[in-house]
Amino acid sequence: MNAARPSIFALLSRCLRLRCPVCGRASIVARPFHIRHHCPSCNALFQREAGFFVGAIMVNVVTTEVLIIAVYLISLLFISSHYELMLTVLFVLALLFPLAFYHHSWSVWLCFDHLVEKLPRHVAPATGRTTGGNGKP
């Protein structure tokens, strides 16, 4: 891993592109709704101890709530008398947005964690050494 941390703008770019916050070369997504255990390029550990994912859930919930409040306040200007329509739109938004934002919530959480403290490296269980990009020492 590089000794120097990336700039805030580099982290933001990596976050938006769902790339590793440490190196920016590999995707954090293994397949839909599954985050990689670690970066295959630099071995940055994405999934640490049990409960680490709670931060990503918090990012998703808070972002969803802020979006719902913003859409509600904006919709008051245009469709304030049609409460049923407003509630339907907000309900659909509350169901679909967290699903669409799932990977980005993980990306935001990983970038924030890397900004506060560097992400640890993945250590191979059998040897205790860090592995190369292909899983071999």
Backbone as CSV, one residue per row, in Angstrom:
resi,resn,N_x,N_y,N_z,CA_x,CA_y,CA_z,C_x,C_y,C_z
1,MET,0.835,-1.175,0.000,0.000,0.000,0.000,0.878,1.236,0.000
2,ASN,0.353,2.293,-0.574,1.088,3.538,-0.593,1.130,4.141,0.800
3,ALA,2.252,4.781,1.135,2.387,5.410,2.437,1.528,6.669,2.511
4,ALA,1.429,7.411,1.408,0.657,8.641,1.396,-0.819,8.323,1.168
5,ARG,-1.658,9.029,1.890,-3.091,8.847,1.699,-3.543,9.660,0.494
6,PRO,-4.565,9.173,-0.210,-5.068,9.930,-1.358,-5.778,11.198,-0.885
7,SER,-5.904,12.150,-1.779,-6.596,13.392,-1.443,-8.090,13.126,-1.271
8,ILE,-8.784,14.088,-0.715,-10.233,13.980,-0.530,-10.917,13.809,-1.887
9,PHE,-10.430,14.532,-2.897,-11.037,14.444,-4.230,-10.815,13.070,-4.861
10,ALA,-9.632,12.497,-4.649,-9.367,11.149,-5.156,-10.271,10.137,-4.453
11,LEU,-10.442,10.275,-3.136,-11.336,9.373,-2.393,-12.778,9.523,-2.862
12,LEU,-13.203,10.753,-3.107,-14.566,10.984,-3.579,-14.774,10.348,-4.952
13,SER,-13.797,10.484,-5.816,-13.877,9.867,-7.144,-13.943,8.344,-7.033
14,ARG,-13.108,7.769,-6.190,-13.123,6.315,-6.001,-14.443,5.864,-5.408
15,CYS,-14.969,6.646,-4.492,-16.240,6.327,-3.842,-17.370,6.296,-4.869
16,LEU,-17.435,7.295,-5.711,-18.503,7.366,-6.708,-18.386,6.264,-7.757
17,ARG,-17.168,5.830,-8.052,-16.946,4.782,-9.048,-16.922,3.382,-8.434
18,LEU,-17.182,3.266,-7.118,-17.196,1.991,-6.399,-15.851,1.279,-6.483
19,ARG,-14.770,2.026,-6.365,-13.418,1.489,-6.428,-12.834,1.386,-5.030
20,CYS,-11.774,0.630,-4.898,-11.067,0.480,-3.631,-10.599,1.857,-3.164
21,PRO,-10.888,2.236,-1.912,-10.463,3.553,-1.437,-8.951,3.676,-1.277
22,VAL,-8.248,2.561,-1.171,-6.801,2.597,-0.964,-6.065,2.776,-2.283
23,CYS,-6.335,1.908,-3.250,-5.575,1.949,-4.511,-6.381,2.481,-5.688
24,GLY,-7.699,2.334,-5.658,-8.542,2.800,-6.747,-8.541,1.916,-7.978
25,ARG,-7.885,0.764,-7.911,-7.769,-0.094,-9.100,-8.888,-1.119,-9.219
26,ALA,-9.331,-1.686,-8.132,-10.317,-2.769,-8.187,-11.669,-2.290,-7.654
27,SER,-12.714,-2.955,-8.095,-14.061,-2.653,-7.627,-14.271,-3.266,-6.242
28,ILE,-15.107,-2.623,-5.439,-15.433,-3.192,-4.126,-16.557,-4.212,-4.240
29,VAL,-17.208,-4.278,-5.396,-18.373,-5.138,-5.601,-17.942,-6.475,-6.202
30,ALA,-18.318,-7.560,-5.528,-18.056,-8.899,-6.058,-19.141,-9.287,-7.065
31,ARG,-20.378,-9.100,-6.676,-21.551,-9.312,-7.513,-22.671,-8.504,-6.875
32,PRO,-23.819,-8.355,-7.519,-24.868,-7.515,-6.938,-25.188,-7.888,-5.485
33,PHE,-25.165,-6.895,-4.635,-25.448,-6.988,-3.206,-24.441,-7.839,-2.434
34,HIS,-23.235,-7.975,-2.966,-22.139,-8.665,-2.286,-20.871,-7.838,-2.449
35,ILE,-20.316,-7.424,-1.317,-19.082,-6.644,-1.306,-17.915,-7.621,-1.147
36,ARG,-16.835,-7.355,-1.856,-15.650,-8.211,-1.744,-15.144,-8.232,-0.300
37,HIS,-14.509,-9.321,0.063,-13.891,-9.427,1.381,-12.683,-8.502,1.487
38,HIS,-11.890,-8.461,0.419,-10.713,-7.597,0.384,-10.400,-7.231,-1.066
39,CYS,-9.578,-6.237,-1.242,-9.195,-5.777,-2.583,-8.233,-6.784,-3.215
40,PRO,-8.516,-7.270,-4.411,-7.595,-8.213,-5.047,-6.299,-7.544,-5.515
41,SER,-6.279,-6.239,-5.555,-5.103,-5.529,-6.039,-4.130,-5.159,-4.912
42,CYS,-4.659,-4.571,-3.823,-3.771,-4.092,-2.750,-4.019,-4.781,-1.411
43,ASN,-4.970,-5.712,-1.346,-5.297,-6.470,-0.134,-5.915,-5.651,0.986
44,ALA,-6.455,-4.483,0.680,-7.164,-3.718,1.708,-8.395,-4.516,2.127
45,LEU,-8.589,-4.647,3.413,-9.687,-5.453,3.954,-10.971,-4.629,3.968
46,PHE,-11.999,-5.094,3.254,-13.270,-4.385,3.186,-14.241,-4.852,4.263
47,GLN,-14.244,-6.134,4.551,-15.160,-6.680,5.549,-14.342,-7.169,6.729
48,ARG,-14.428,-6.419,7.795,-13.607,-6.719,8.964,-14.394,-7.539,9.973
49,GLU,-14.392,-7.111,11.208,-15.058,-7.868,12.256,-16.575,-7.814,12.090
50,ALA,-17.244,-8.689,12.827,-18.705,-8.722,12.805,-19.227,-7.367,13.268
51,GLY,-20.184,-6.826,12.549,-20.765,-5.544,12.904,-20.166,-4.366,12.155
52,PHE,-19.103,-4.586,11.399,-18.490,-3.491,10.642,-19.458,-2.938,9.606
53,PHE,-20.352,-3.780,9.099,-21.318,-3.384,8.076,-22.362,-2.404,8.599
54,VAL,-22.484,-2.248,9.918,-23.491,-1.351,10.488,-23.268,0.088,10.022
55,GLY,-22.024,0.474,9.818,-21.734,1.815,9.317,-22.308,2.026,7.925
56,ALA,-22.199,1.009,7.063,-22.767,1.105,5.713,-24.290,1.180,5.775
57,ILE,-24.883,0.439,6.690,-26.336,0.500,6.867,-26.741,1.895,7.337
58,MET,-25.964,2.468,8.261,-26.260,3.807,8.762,-26.206,4.819,7.615
59,VAL,-25.188,4.734,6.766,-25.071,5.642,5.622,-26.295,5.501,4.724
60,ASN,-26.731,4.281,4.480,-27.879,4.043,3.617,-29.161,4.602,4.235
61,VAL,-29.381,4.358,5.515,-30.600,4.821,6.182,-30.640,6.349,6.248
62,VAL,-29.549,6.969,6.651,-29.521,8.429,6.774,-29.709,9.084,5.407
63,THR,-29.051,8.567,4.381,-29.202,9.127,3.035,-30.634,8.974,2.541
64,THR,-31.237,7.829,2.795,-32.626,7.605,2.393,-33.557,8.573,3.109
65,GLU,-33.344,8.764,4.405,-34.196,9.689,5.165,-34.053,11.124,4.674
66,VAL,-32.828,11.551,4.408,-32.606,12.912,3.907,-33.281,13.089,2.546
67,LEU,-33.160,12.090,1.681,-33.791,12.165,0.370,-35.312,12.230,0.488
68,ILE,-35.892,11.416,1.358,-37.347,11.408,1.526,-37.837,12.754,2.049
69,ILE,-37.136,13.325,3.014,-37.522,14.638,3.543,-37.404,15.712,2.457
70,ALA,-36.322,15.666,1.675,-36.144,16.656,0.612,-37.243,16.525,-0.447
71,VAL,-37.550,15.310,-0.863,-38.608,15.107,-1.858,-39.953,15.533,-1.291
72,TYR,-40.202,15.257,-0.026,-41.457,15.673,0.616,-41.588,17.191,0.622
73,LEU,-40.523,17.888,1.022,-40.589,19.347,1.081,-40.758,19.964,-0.305
74,ILE,-40.091,19.401,-1.290,-40.240,19.902,-2.659,-41.638,19.597,-3.190
75,SER,-42.158,18.406,-2.874,-43.483,18.034,-3.376,-44.585,18.869,-2.733
76,LEU,-44.340,19.432,-1.555,-45.333,20.313,-0.940,-45.620,21.529,-1.819
77,LEU,-44.619,21.956,-2.567,-44.789,23.112,-3.445,-45.675,22.804,-4.644
78,PHE,-45.659,21.549,-5.105,-46.342,21.215,-6.352,-47.610,20.393,-6.162
79,ILE,-47.604,19.434,-5.253,-48.775,18.545,-5.116,-49.247,18.480,-3.672
80,SER,-49.310,19.615,-3.003,-49.638,19.629,-1.577,-51.050,19.134,-1.281
81,SER,-51.968,19.275,-2.207,-53.340,18.847,-1.929,-53.587,17.379,-2.253
82,HIS,-52.645,16.723,-2.915,-52.801,15.310,-3.286,-51.955,14.442,-2.355
83,TYR,-52.449,14.260,-1.140,-51.681,13.533,-0.129,-51.463,12.062,-0.491
84,GLU,-52.447,11.444,-1.097,-52.311,10.038,-1.461,-51.187,9.841,-2.479
85,LEU,-51.126,10.733,-3.462,-50.073,10.659,-4.460,-48.700,10.893,-3.813
86,MET,-48.645,11.871,-2.927,-47.387,12.190,-2.252,-46.913,11.006,-1.403
87,LEU,-47.806,10.396,-0.661,-47.442,9.253,0.174,-47.022,8.053,-0.674
88,THR,-47.680,7.855,-1.807,-47.317,6.754,-2.698,-45.914,6.948,-3.260
89,VAL,-45.629,8.164,-3.716,-44.299,8.463,-4.263,-43.232,8.283,-3.182
90,LEU,-43.481,8.795,-1.995,-42.513,8.672,-0.905,-42.325,7.221,-0.478
91,PHE,-43.396,6.442,-0.482,-43.297,5.034,-0.111,-42.463,4.257,-1.131
92,VAL,-42.724,4.481,-2.405,-41.958,3.800,-3.456,-40.483,4.213,-3.376
93,LEU,-40.241,5.488,-3.152,-38.873,5.987,-3.006,-38.176,5.339,-1.808
94,ALA,-38.903,5.203,-0.704,-38.330,4.591,0.501,-38.023,3.112,0.304
95,LEU,-38.718,2.453,-0.603,-38.441,1.043,-0.883,-37.316,0.849,-1.893
96,LEU,-37.282,1.666,-2.926,-36.346,1.443,-4.025,-34.980,2.097,-3.831
97,PHE,-34.941,3.287,-3.224,-33.667,3.984,-3.101,-32.629,3.206,-2.290
98,PRO,-32.975,2.626,-1.130,-31.946,1.867,-0.392,-31.360,0.705,-1.184
99,LEU,-32.169,0.075,-2.028,-31.652,-1.003,-2.866,-30.689,-0.462,-3.918
100,ALA,-31.062,0.647,-4.535,-30.214,1.242,-5.571,-28.935,1.832,-4.983
101,PHE,-28.981,2.259,-3.726,-27.845,2.936,-3.097,-26.973,1.981,-2.281
102,TYR,-27.292,0.698,-2.262,-26.598,-0.272,-1.410,-25.085,-0.256,-1.602
103,HIS,-24.613,-0.411,-2.833,-23.175,-0.467,-3.082,-22.499,0.863,-2.764
104,HIS,-23.165,1.961,-3.074,-22.575,3.269,-2.789,-22.502,3.539,-1.287
105,SER,-23.454,3.006,-0.525,-23.376,3.196,0.927,-22.150,2.482,1.495
106,TRP,-21.847,1.307,0.970,-20.626,0.602,1.372,-19.395,1.401,0.960
107,SER,-19.441,1.947,-0.249,-18.307,2.710,-0.748,-18.060,3.954,0.101
108,VAL,-19.122,4.654,0.454,-18.989,5.838,1.324,-18.412,5.432,2.670
109,TRP,-18.911,4.347,3.238,-18.437,3.898,4.541,-16.961,3.492,4.495
110,LEU,-16.564,2.770,3.465,-15.163,2.357,3.337,-14.245,3.559,3.131
111,CYS,-14.674,4.518,2.316,-13.854,5.723,2.104,-13.738,6.535,3.380
112,PHE,-14.826,6.655,4.126,-14.781,7.375,5.400,-13.849,6.670,6.380
113,ASP,-13.954,5.354,6.440,-13.094,4.592,7.345,-11.625,4.722,6.941
114,HIS,-11.372,4.718,5.655,-9.991,4.874,5.185,-9.481,6.283,5.463
115,LEU,-10.358,7.265,5.409,-9.960,8.639,5.697,-9.628,8.811,7.177
116,VAL,-10.432,8.203,8.035,-10.219,8.328,9.486,-9.039,7.481,9.936
117,GLU,-9.022,6.234,9.541,-7.910,5.335,9.837,-7.714,4.438,8.621
118,LYS,-6.493,4.180,8.257,-6.239,3.392,7.054,-6.886,2.014,7.159
119,LEU,-7.391,1.532,6.036,-7.962,0.190,6.021,-6.848,-0.830,6.245
120,PRO,-7.094,-1.842,7.087,-6.066,-2.869,7.313,-5.916,-3.758,6.087
121,ARG,-4.825,-4.491,6.059,-4.575,-5.433,4.961,-5.110,-6.802,5.321
122,HIS,-5.515,-7.523,4.282,-5.977,-8.905,4.458,-4.766,-9.798,4.725
123,VAL,-4.871,-10.636,5.743,-3.792,-11.561,6.090,-4.295,-12.978,5.840
124,ALA,-3.509,-13.759,5.103,-3.881,-15.143,4.816,-3.929,-15.925,6.120
125,PRO,-5.011,-16.661,6.389,-5.158,-17.358,7.662,-4.104,-18.435,7.923
126,ALA,-3.692,-19.166,6.906,-2.774,-20.292,7.121,-1.340,-19.825,7.410
127,THR,-0.882,-18.816,6.698,0.515,-18.419,6.821,0.716,-17.210,7.726
128,GLY,-0.336,-16.391,7.886,-0.189,-15.179,8.671,0.470,-14.062,7.883
129,ARG,0.723,-14.290,6.581,1.330,-13.260,5.741,0.268,-12.634,4.854
130,THR,0.534,-11.417,4.407,-0.375,-10.800,3.464,-0.237,-11.503,2.123
131,THR,-1.335,-11.540,1.389,-1.338,-12.259,0.126,-1.176,-11.311,-1.028
132,GLY,-0.798,-11.851,-2.170,-0.730,-11.065,-3.397,-2.112,-10.902,-3.968
133,GLY,-2.229,-10.208,-5.082,-3.499,-9.931,-5.697,-4.270,-11.174,-6.105
134,ASN,-3.577,-12.281,-6.371,-4.233,-13.507,-6.795,-4.475,-14.484,-5.645
135,GLY,-4.256,-14.033,-4.405,-4.459,-14.892,-3.242,-3.255,-15.691,-2.844
136,LYS,-2.147,-15.566,-3.581,-0.929,-16.303,-3.267,0.099,-15.345,-2.662
137,PRO,0.923,-15.832,-1.720,1.936,-14.964,-1.108,2.952,-14.473,-2.104
